Amino acid sequence: MVPYRLRPNRLRAMAIAAASIVVAGESTAQDATSPITPTVTTELRVSGASMLPLQSRAYRLVGESDVRVVVTAISADPRGEFLAAAGDDHVIRILSTANFSVIHKLVGHRDLIRTLAFDPGGNKLVSAGNDGQLIVWDRNADFAVQQKMTSTPALACVRFAPDGSEMAAVGFDNEIYLIGRQKRERSVLTCECNDLRSAVYRDDSGVIAVAGRSGDLHLFDFVTGTLASEHPLHEGRIHDIVFHRSSNVAICVGDDGAATVFDTGQKKLLHRIQVTSGKLFAATVLNSQLVAVAGSDNVIRVINTDEGRVVKTLAGHKGSVSTLTASDDVLFSGSFDATLRRWPIGEMGPGEERIADADTTVGR
């Protein structure tokens, strides 16, 4: 594997490229021999206008001395086998999606982990946060450390390009760091927003979208790295951006409690959906029409982005829902209530209700 590289002549002293270290053969992944936690039992929660129940199962992460661990970031393996979950104990747990048993514990971060992402092929996992480290873990070597970058800024979000050859990273300033592609003339991009929280590539690799405190969506040309356009979409900070698969349509969520649906090809706002009076922190795509969003009011809502309305409400968490991810027919959520939840919503169409098969066992 060719290491991801940052070009030092393009970065200031405290930027990501200050120390890029390839760690060959080093592994801080610890095999785990026990389930992640004692967990709570299956619950049925009302979902949708017809009031049919949608089943979720809750799991608790437990750290040293049986202390409950708050979930800070999650990412679903594109192959459907693993879920990566970071806790406020600075440990990443690789869980089996079949039964949520811990397969590996990844140790190496020293402060809050804010972002996790698998590459499109599911071969690599990247993690970053407050400790000035960006770590790439090798799934094909039992999640050993493949590369470690130190002396980075604190990072809020890192995402892979659709072909897996590059990563975009942002965090709390106005710079976007492009890591990995060898022939880029510009490895650091800048915009007018001084507190960036989210970055994502469009599936066709035509656009890199970033957003943060200003409430504007900033669109950069993928090839040239130039700022193509800016669009004021939210009153207050944007926390998350997702693109529909193979689509120009981006969905943003933020502090104003709204979800905006924006066509980045036509540069047109399609819908603004006022989801909650609280804040929205996270979004994830479920299918070509449905996106799950969640935030400070403890509730997950599923919105139909074609129709511009909320079509499902998923209750169960007892704290703010800070992170969402989806894989195949399952939605995963992480919360300040120190639980992970698994919602088997499948490829549920906008007019359908699905009830999971009864499962009264305690999740392990």
C-alpha positions as a Markdown table, in Angstrom:
| # | Residue | x | y | z |
|---|---|---|---|---|
| 1 | Met | 0.0 | 0.0 | 0.0 |
| 2 | Val | 1.3 | 3.5 | -0.9 |
| 3 | Pro | 1.0 | 5.6 | 2.3 |
| 4 | Tyr | -1.3 | 8.6 | 2.4 |
| 5 | Arg | 0.9 | 11.6 | 2.1 |
| 6 | Leu | 0.6 | 15.3 | 2.7 |
| 7 | Arg | 2.9 | 17.7 | 0.9 |
| 8 | Pro | 4.9 | 19.6 | 3.6 |
| 9 | Asn | 5.5 | 22.6 | 1.4 |
| 10 | Arg | 1.8 | 23.3 | 1.4 |
| 11 | Leu | 1.1 | 23.2 | 5.1 |
| 12 | Arg | 2.0 | 25.4 | 8.1 |
| 13 | Ala | 3.8 | 24.0 | 11.1 |
| 14 | Met | 0.8 | 22.8 | 12.9 |
| 15 | Ala | -1.0 | 21.3 | 9.9 |
| 16 | Ile | -1.6 | 17.7 | 9.3 |
| 17 | Ala | 1.7 | 17.0 | 7.5 |
| 18 | Ala | 3.8 | 17.9 | 10.4 |
| 19 | Ala | 4.6 | 14.3 | 11.0 |
| 20 | Ser | 3.4 | 11.5 | 8.8 |
| 21 | Ile | 4.6 | 8.2 | 10.1 |
| 22 | Val | 4.0 | 4.9 | 8.4 |
| 23 | Val | 3.8 | 2.1 | 11.0 |
| 24 | Ala | 4.6 | -1.1 | 9.3 |
| 25 | Gly | 3.6 | -4.2 | 11.1 |
| 26 | Glu | 2.7 | -2.4 | 14.4 |
| 27 | Ser | -0.6 | -3.5 | 15.9 |
| 28 | Thr | -2.4 | -1.9 | 18.8 |
| 29 | Ala | -5.5 | -3.8 | 18.0 |
| 30 | Gln | -6.3 | -6.0 | 20.9 |
| 31 | Asp | -8.3 | -9.2 | 20.4 |
| 32 | Ala | -11.3 | -9.3 | 22.7 |
| 33 | Thr | -12.6 | -12.5 | 24.2 |
| 34 | Ser | -15.8 | -11.3 | 25.8 |
| 35 | Pro | -19.0 | -9.5 | 24.7 |
| 36 | Ile | -19.0 | -5.8 | 24.8 |
| 37 | Thr | -21.4 | -5.4 | 27.7 |
| 38 | Pro | -24.3 | -6.5 | 29.6 |
| 39 | Thr | -27.0 | -5.1 | 27.5 |
| 40 | Val | -30.6 | -4.0 | 27.8 |
| 41 | Thr | -33.4 | -6.0 | 26.3 |
| 42 | Thr | -35.3 | -5.6 | 23.0 |
| 43 | Glu | -37.7 | -2.7 | 22.9 |
| 44 | Leu | -40.6 | -1.9 | 20.7 |
| 45 | Arg | -41.1 | 1.8 | 19.8 |
| 46 | Val | -43.9 | 3.5 | 17.9 |
| 47 | Ser | -42.9 | 4.5 | 14.4 |
| 48 | Gly | -44.8 | 6.2 | 11.6 |
| 49 | Ala | -48.3 | 7.5 | 11.2 |
| 50 | Ser | -49.9 | 4.1 | 11.4 |
| 51 | Met | -48.5 | 3.6 | 14.9 |
| 52 | Leu | -47.0 | 0.2 | 14.1 |
| 53 | Pro | -44.0 | -0.7 | 16.2 |
| 54 | Leu | -40.4 | -0.8 | 15.0 |
| 55 | Gln | -38.1 | -2.9 | 17.0 |
| 56 | Ser | -34.7 | -1.8 | 18.2 |
| 57 | Arg | -32.1 | -3.5 | 20.4 |
| 58 | Ala | -29.9 | -1.5 | 22.7 |
| 59 | Tyr | -26.3 | -2.3 | 23.7 |
| 60 | Arg | -24.1 | -0.7 | 26.3 |
| 61 | Leu | -20.4 | -0.2 | 26.0 |
| 62 | Val | -18.5 | -0.9 | 29.2 |
| 63 | Gly | -15.0 | 0.2 | 29.9 |
| 64 | Glu | -12.5 | -0.4 | 32.7 |
| 65 | Ser | -14.1 | -1.0 | 36.1 |
| 66 | Asp | -17.5 | -1.5 | 34.4 |
| 67 | Val | -17.8 | 2.2 | 33.7 |
| 68 | Arg | -20.4 | 3.0 | 31.0 |
| 69 | Val | -18.8 | 4.4 | 27.9 |
| 70 | Val | -20.5 | 7.2 | 25.9 |
| 71 | Val | -20.5 | 6.6 | 22.2 |
| 72 | Thr | -18.7 | 9.4 | 20.3 |
| 73 | Ala | -18.5 | 8.0 | 16.7 |
| 74 | Ile | -19.6 | 5.0 | 14.7 |
| 75 | Ser | -19.0 | 3.7 | 11.2 |
| 76 | Ala | -20.5 | 0.7 | 9.4 |
| 77 | Asp | -18.4 | -1.7 | 7.4 |
| 78 | Pro | -19.5 | -1.6 | 3.7 |
| 79 | Arg | -19.3 | -5.4 | 3.7 |
| 80 | Gly | -21.8 | -5.6 | 6.5 |
| 81 | Glu | -19.6 | -7.6 | 8.8 |
| 82 | Phe | -18.4 | -5.0 | 11.4 |
| 83 | Leu | -19.4 | -1.9 | 13.2 |
| 84 | Ala | -16.7 | 0.4 | 14.5 |
| 85 | Ala | -17.6 | 2.3 | 17.6 |
| 86 | Ala | -15.5 | 4.9 | 19.5 |
| 87 | Gly | -16.2 | 5.7 | 23.1 |
| 88 | Asp | -15.2 | 8.5 | 25.5 |
| 89 | Asp | -12.6 | 6.1 | 26.9 |
| 90 | His | -10.6 | 6.7 | 23.7 |
| 91 | Val | -11.0 | 3.1 | 22.6 |
| 92 | Ile | -12.4 | 1.9 | 19.2 |
| 93 | Arg | -14.3 | -1.3 | 19.4 |
| 94 | Ile | -14.8 | -3.4 | 16.3 |
| 95 | Leu | -18.1 | -5.2 | 16.8 |
| 96 | Ser | -19.7 | -8.1 | 14.9 |
| 97 | Thr | -22.9 | -6.8 | 13.4 |
| 98 | Ala | -24.4 | -10.2 | 13.9 |
| 99 | Asn | -24.4 | -10.2 | 17.7 |
| 100 | Phe | -22.4 | -7.0 | 18.8 |
| 101 | Ser | -19.6 | -9.1 | 20.3 |
| 102 | Val | -16.3 | -7.3 | 20.4 |
| 103 | Ile | -13.9 | -8.7 | 17.8 |
| 104 | His | -11.0 | -6.2 | 18.4 |
| 105 | Lys | -10.2 | -3.2 | 20.6 |
| 106 | Leu | -8.1 | -0.5 | 18.9 |
| 107 | Val | -6.0 | 1.4 | 21.3 |
| 108 | Gly | -3.8 | 4.4 | 20.4 |
| 109 | His | -5.8 | 7.6 | 20.8 |
| 110 | Arg | -5.3 | 9.8 | 23.8 |
| 111 | Asp | -8.3 | 12.1 | 23.7 |
| 112 | Leu | -11.8 | 12.2 | 22.3 |
| 113 | Ile | -12.3 | 10.4 | 19.0 |
| 114 | Arg | -14.7 | 12.5 | 16.9 |
| 115 | Thr | -14.8 | 10.7 | 13.6 |
| 116 | Leu | -14.6 | 7.2 | 12.1 |
| 117 | Ala | -14.9 | 6.1 | 8.5 |
| 118 | Phe | -14.4 | 2.9 | 6.5 |
| 119 | Asp | -13.1 | 3.3 | 3.0 |
| 120 | Pro | -15.5 | 2.3 | 0.2 |
| 121 | Gly | -14.0 | -1.3 | 0.0 |
| 122 | Gly | -14.1 | -1.8 | 3.7 |
| 123 | Asn | -10.4 | -2.5 | 3.8 |
| 124 | Lys | -9.3 | 0.5 | 5.9 |
| 125 | Leu | -10.7 | 2.4 | 8.9 |
| 126 | Val | -9.7 | 6.0 | 9.6 |
| 127 | Ser | -10.0 | 7.6 | 13.0 |
| 128 | Ala | -9.3 | 11.1 | 14.3 |
| 129 | Gly | -10.3 | 13.6 | 17.0 |
| 130 | Asn | -8.9 | 15.9 | 19.6 |
| 131 | Asp | -5.5 | 14.3 | 20.2 |
| 132 | Gly | -3.7 | 15.5 | 17.1 |
| 133 | Gln | -3.6 | 12.0 | 15.5 |
| 134 | Leu | -5.1 | 10.6 | 12.4 |
| 135 | Ile | -4.8 | 6.8 | 12.3 |
| 136 | Val | -5.5 | 4.4 | 9.4 |
| 137 | Trp | -6.2 | 0.8 | 10.6 |
| 138 | Asp | -5.8 | -2.2 | 8.3 |
| 139 | Arg | -8.9 | -4.5 | 8.3 |
| 140 | Asn | -6.9 | -7.2 | 6.4 |
| 141 | Ala | -4.3 | -7.4 | 9.2 |
| 142 | Asp | -6.8 | -7.6 | 12.1 |
| 143 | Phe | -7.0 | -3.8 | 12.2 |
| 144 | Ala | -3.3 | -3.3 | 12.9 |
| 145 | Val | -2.1 | 0.3 | 12.5 |
| 146 | Gln | -1.3 | 0.9 | 8.8 |
| 147 | Gln | -0.4 | 4.5 | 9.1 |
| 148 | Lys | -0.3 | 7.2 | 11.8 |
| 149 | Met | -0.1 | 10.9 | 11.3 |
| 150 | Thr | 0.8 | 13.0 | 14.4 |
| 151 | Ser | 0.8 | 16.7 | 15.2 |
| 152 | Thr | -2.3 | 17.2 | 13.3 |
| 153 | Pro | -4.9 | 19.8 | 14.2 |
| 154 | Ala | -7.9 | 18.6 | 16.2 |
| 155 | Leu | -10.2 | 17.0 | 13.6 |
| 156 | Ala | -14.0 | 16.8 | 13.5 |
| 157 | Cys | -14.5 | 14.8 | 10.3 |
| 158 | Val | -12.4 | 12.6 | 8.0 |
| 159 | Arg | -14.0 | 11.0 | 4.9 |
| 160 | Phe | -12.6 | 8.8 | 2.0 |
| 161 | Ala | -13.0 | 9.7 | -1.6 |
| 162 | Pro | -15.3 | 7.3 | -3.6 |
| 163 | Asp | -12.2 | 5.5 | -5.1 |
| 164 | Gly | -10.5 | 5.2 | -1.7 |
| 165 | Ser | -7.4 | 7.0 | -2.9 |
| 166 | Glu | -7.8 | 10.2 | -0.9 |
| 167 | Met | -9.2 | 11.5 | 2.3 |
| 168 | Ala | -10.7 | 14.9 | 3.2 |
| 169 | Ala | -10.3 | 16.1 | 6.8 |
| 170 | Val | -11.7 | 19.2 | 8.5 |
| 171 | Gly | -11.7 | 20.5 | 12.1 |
| 172 | Phe | -12.5 | 23.8 | 13.9 |
| 173 | Asp | -10.8 | 26.1 | 11.4 |
| 174 | Asn | -11.2 | 27.1 | 7.8 |
| 175 | Glu | -8.9 | 24.6 | 6.1 |
| 176 | Ile | -9.7 | 21.4 | 4.3 |
| 177 | Tyr | -6.8 | 18.9 | 4.2 |
| 178 | Leu | -6.7 | 16.5 | 1.2 |
| 179 | Ile | -4.6 | 13.5 | 2.1 |
| 180 | Gly | -3.3 | 10.8 | -0.2 |
| 181 | Arg | -3.5 | 11.8 | -3.8 |
| 182 | Gln | 0.0 | 12.2 | -5.2 |
| 183 | Lys | -0.6 | 14.6 | -8.1 |
| 184 | Arg | -2.6 | 17.3 | -6.4 |
| 185 | Glu | -1.4 | 20.8 | -6.8 |
| 186 | Arg | -3.3 | 22.0 | -3.7 |
| 187 | Ser | -3.4 | 19.7 | -0.7 |
| 188 | Val | -5.0 | 22.4 | 1.6 |
| 189 | Leu | -8.1 | 24.3 | 0.6 |
| 190 | Thr | -9.6 | 27.2 | 2.5 |
| 191 | Cys | -13.1 | 28.8 | 2.7 |
| 192 | Glu | -14.7 | 31.6 | 4.7 |
| 193 | Cys | -16.1 | 29.4 | 7.4 |
| 194 | Asn | -13.8 | 29.3 | 10.5 |
| 195 | Asp | -15.2 | 26.3 | 12.2 |
| 196 | Leu | -15.7 | 23.4 | 9.8 |
| 197 | Arg | -17.5 | 20.3 | 11.1 |
| 198 | Ser | -18.2 | 18.1 | 8.0 |
| 199 | Ala | -16.6 | 17.2 | 4.7 |
| 200 | Val | -17.9 | 14.6 | 2.1 |
| 201 | Tyr | -17.2 | 13.7 | -1.5 |
| 202 | Arg | -20.0 | 13.3 | -4.0 |
| 203 | Asp | -20.1 | 9.8 | -5.5 |
| 204 | Asp | -19.0 | 11.0 | -8.9 |
| 205 | Ser | -15.9 | 12.7 | -7.4 |
| 206 | Gly | -16.9 | 15.9 | -9.0 |
| 207 | Val | -17.5 | 17.8 | -5.7 |
| 208 | Ile | -16.1 | 18.0 | -2.2 |
| 209 | Ala | -18.7 | 19.5 | 0.1 |
| 210 | Val | -17.8 | 21.1 | 3.4 |
| 211 | Ala | -19.7 | 23.0 | 6.1 |
| 212 | Gly | -19.6 | 24.3 | 9.6 |
| 213 | Arg | -20.4 | 27.3 | 11.9 |
| 214 | Ser | -21.5 | 29.7 | 9.1 |
| 215 | Gly | -24.4 | 27.6 | 8.1 |
| 216 | Asp | -23.3 | 27.7 | 4.4 |
| 217 | Leu | -22.6 | 24.8 | 2.2 |
| 218 | His | -19.2 | 25.2 | 0.4 |
| 219 | Leu | -18.7 | 23.2 | -2.8 |
| 220 | Phe | -15.1 | 22.7 | -4.1 |
| 221 | Asp | -14.2 | 21.3 | -7.5 |
| 222 | Phe | -12.6 | 17.9 | -6.9 |
| 223 | Val | -10.0 | 18.2 | -9.7 |
| 224 | Thr | -8.8 | 21.8 | -9.3 |
| 225 | Gly | -9.5 | 22.3 | -5.6 |
| 226 | Thr | -11.1 | 25.7 | -6.3 |
| 227 | Leu | -14.2 | 26.9 | -4.5 |
| 228 | Ala | -17.0 | 26.5 | -7.0 |
| 229 | Ser | -19.9 | 27.9 | -5.0 |
| 230 | Glu | -21.3 | 28.7 | -1.6 |
| 231 | His | -24.9 | 28.4 | -0.4 |
| 232 | Pro | -26.5 | 29.7 | 2.8 |
| 233 | Leu | -28.7 | 26.9 | 3.9 |
| 234 | His | -28.9 | 27.0 | 7.7 |
| 235 | Glu | -29.3 | 29.5 | 10.6 |
| 236 | Gly | -26.3 | 28.4 | 12.7 |
| 237 | Arg | -23.8 | 25.6 | 12.5 |
| 238 | Ile | -24.1 | 22.7 | 10.1 |
| 239 | His | -23.0 | 19.5 | 11.8 |
| 240 | Asp | -23.3 | 16.8 | 9.1 |
| 241 | Ile | -23.6 | 16.4 | 5.3 |
| 242 | Val | -24.5 | 13.3 | 3.3 |
| 243 | Phe | -25.0 | 12.7 | -0.4 |
| 244 | His | -27.5 | 10.3 | -1.8 |
| 245 | Arg | -25.7 | 7.5 | -3.6 |
| 246 | Ser | -24.9 | 8.2 | -7.2 |
| 247 | Ser | -26.7 | 11.5 | -6.9 |
| 248 | Asn | -26.1 | 15.3 | -6.9 |
| 249 | Val | -28.4 | 15.7 | -3.9 |
| 250 | Ala | -26.9 | 16.6 | -0.6 |
| 251 | Ile | -28.6 | 16.6 | 2.8 |
| 252 | Cys | -27.4 | 18.9 | 5.6 |
| 253 | Val | -28.4 | 19.0 | 9.3 |
| 254 | Gly | -27.6 | 21.6 | 11.9 |
| 255 | Asp | -28.1 | 23.6 | 15.0 |
| 256 | Asp | -31.4 | 25.1 | 13.7 |
| 257 | Gly | -33.1 | 21.7 | 13.8 |
| 258 | Ala | -33.6 | 21.7 | 10.1 |
| 259 | Ala | -32.7 | 19.2 | 7.3 |
| 260 | Thr | -32.0 | 20.8 | 3.9 |
| 261 | Val | -32.1 | 18.9 | 0.7 |
| 262 | Phe | -29.9 | 20.6 | -1.9 |
| 263 | Asp | -29.1 | 19.7 | -5.6 |
| 264 | Thr | -25.4 | 20.4 | -6.0 |
| 265 | Gly | -25.7 | 20.0 | -9.8 |
| 266 | Gln | -28.5 | 22.6 | -10.3 |
| 267 | Lys | -27.4 | 24.6 | -7.3 |
| 268 | Lys | -31.0 | 24.5 | -6.1 |
| 269 | Leu | -32.6 | 24.1 | -2.6 |
| 270 | Leu | -35.2 | 21.3 | -3.0 |
| 271 | His | -36.6 | 21.1 | 0.5 |
| 272 | Arg | -36.1 | 22.6 | 3.9 |
| 273 | Ile | -37.6 | 20.3 | 6.6 |
| 274 | Gln | -38.0 | 21.7 | 10.1 |
| 275 | Val | -37.4 | 18.5 | 12.0 |
| 276 | Thr | -37.1 | 19.6 | 15.6 |
| 277 | Ser | -36.9 | 22.6 | 17.9 |
| 278 | Gly | -33.6 | 21.2 | 19.1 |
| 279 | Lys | -30.3 | 20.6 | 17.3 |
| 280 | Leu | -29.5 | 18.0 | 14.7 |
| 281 | Phe | -26.1 | 16.4 | 14.9 |
| 282 | Ala | -26.1 | 13.5 | 12.5 |
| 283 | Ala | -27.5 | 12.1 | 9.2 |
| 284 | Thr | -27.1 | 8.9 | 7.3 |
| 285 | Val | -28.5 | 7.6 | 4.0 |
| 286 | Leu | -30.9 | 4.6 | 4.1 |
| 287 | Asn | -31.9 | 4.3 | 0.5 |
| 288 | Ser | -32.5 | 6.5 | -2.6 |
| 289 | Gln | -35.4 | 8.3 | -0.8 |
| 290 | Leu | -34.9 | 8.0 | 2.9 |
| 291 | Val | -32.3 | 9.6 | 5.2 |
| 292 | Ala | -32.2 | 9.2 | 9.0 |
| 293 | Val | -31.4 | 12.4 | 11.1 |
| 294 | Ala | -31.0 | 12.8 | 14.8 |
| 295 | Gly | -29.8 | 15.2 | 17.5 |
| 296 | Ser | -30.4 | 16.8 | 20.9 |
| 297 | Asp | -34.0 | 15.7 | 21.5 |
| 298 | Asn | -33.1 | 12.0 | 21.8 |
| 299 | Val | -35.2 | 11.0 | 18.8 |
| 300 | Ile | -34.2 | 9.6 | 15.3 |
| 301 | Arg | -36.4 | 10.7 | 12.4 |
| 302 | Val | -36.5 | 9.3 | 8.9 |
| 303 | Ile | -37.2 | 11.9 | 6.2 |
| 304 | Asn | -38.3 | 11.3 | 2.6 |
| 305 | Thr | -36.1 | 13.6 | 0.7 |
| 306 | Asp | -38.2 | 13.4 | -2.5 |
| 307 | Glu | -41.3 | 14.6 | -0.6 |
| 308 | Gly | -39.6 | 16.8 | 1.9 |
| 309 | Arg | -41.3 | 15.4 | 5.1 |
| 310 | Val | -40.7 | 13.2 | 8.1 |
| 311 | Val | -42.1 | 9.8 | 7.5 |
| 312 | Lys | -40.9 | 7.8 | 10.6 |
| 313 | Thr | -40.0 | 8.6 | 14.2 |
| 314 | Leu | -37.7 | 6.2 | 16.2 |
| 315 | Ala | -37.7 | 6.7 | 19.9 |
| 316 | Gly | -35.7 | 4.9 | 22.5 |
| 317 | His | -32.6 | 6.8 | 23.4 |
| 318 | Lys | -32.4 | 8.6 | 26.7 |
| 319 | Gly | -29.8 | 11.1 | 25.6 |
| 320 | Ser | -28.8 | 13.1 | 22.6 |
| 321 | Val | -28.1 | 11.0 | 19.5 |
| 322 | Ser | -24.7 | 12.1 | 18.3 |
| 323 | Thr | -23.9 | 9.7 | 15.6 |
| 324 | Leu | -25.6 | 7.5 | 12.9 |
| 325 | Thr | -24.5 | 5.0 | 10.3 |
| 326 | Ala | -26.3 | 2.4 | 8.2 |
| 327 | Ser | -25.3 | -0.9 | 6.5 |
| 328 | Asp | -27.5 | -3.1 | 4.3 |
| 329 | Asp | -30.9 | -3.2 | 6.0 |
| 330 | Val | -29.8 | -1.9 | 9.4 |
| 331 | Leu | -29.6 | 1.6 | 11.0 |
| 332 | Phe | -27.1 | 2.0 | 13.9 |
| 333 | Ser | -27.3 | 4.9 | 16.4 |
| 334 | Gly | -25.0 | 6.1 | 19.2 |
| 335 | Ser | -26.0 | 8.3 | 22.0 |
| 336 | Phe | -24.8 | 10.3 | 25.1 |
| 337 | Asp | -26.9 | 7.7 | 27.0 |
| 338 | Ala | -24.0 | 5.3 | 26.6 |
| 339 | Thr | -25.9 | 3.0 | 24.3 |
| 340 | Leu | -25.7 | 1.8 | 20.7 |
| 341 | Arg | -29.0 | 0.9 | 19.1 |
| 342 | Arg | -29.7 | -1.3 | 16.1 |
| 343 | Trp | -32.8 | -0.6 | 14.1 |
| 344 | Pro | -33.7 | -3.3 | 11.5 |
| 345 | Ile | -35.6 | -1.0 | 9.1 |
| 346 | Gly | -34.4 | -2.7 | 5.9 |
| 347 | Glu | -35.1 | -1.2 | 2.5 |
| 348 | Met | -38.4 | 0.2 | 3.8 |
| 349 | Gly | -40.2 | 2.3 | 1.2 |
| 350 | Pro | -41.6 | 5.7 | 2.1 |
| 351 | Gly | -45.1 | 4.3 | 2.4 |
| 352 | Glu | -44.3 | 1.1 | 4.2 |
| 353 | Glu | -44.1 | -0.1 | 7.8 |
| 354 | Arg | -41.9 | -3.0 | 8.8 |
| 355 | Ile | -42.0 | -4.9 | 12.1 |
| 356 | Ala | -38.9 | -6.9 | 13.0 |
| 357 | Asp | -39.2 | -10.5 | 13.9 |
| 358 | Ala | -39.8 | -11.0 | 17.6 |
| 359 | Asp | -36.5 | -11.2 | 19.5 |
| 360 | Thr | -36.9 | -11.3 | 23.3 |
| 361 | Thr | -33.3 | -12.3 | 24.0 |
| 362 | Val | -30.8 | -9.9 | 25.7 |
| 363 | Gly | -28.3 | -8.6 | 23.2 |
| 364 | Arg | -24.7 | -9.6 | 23.8 |
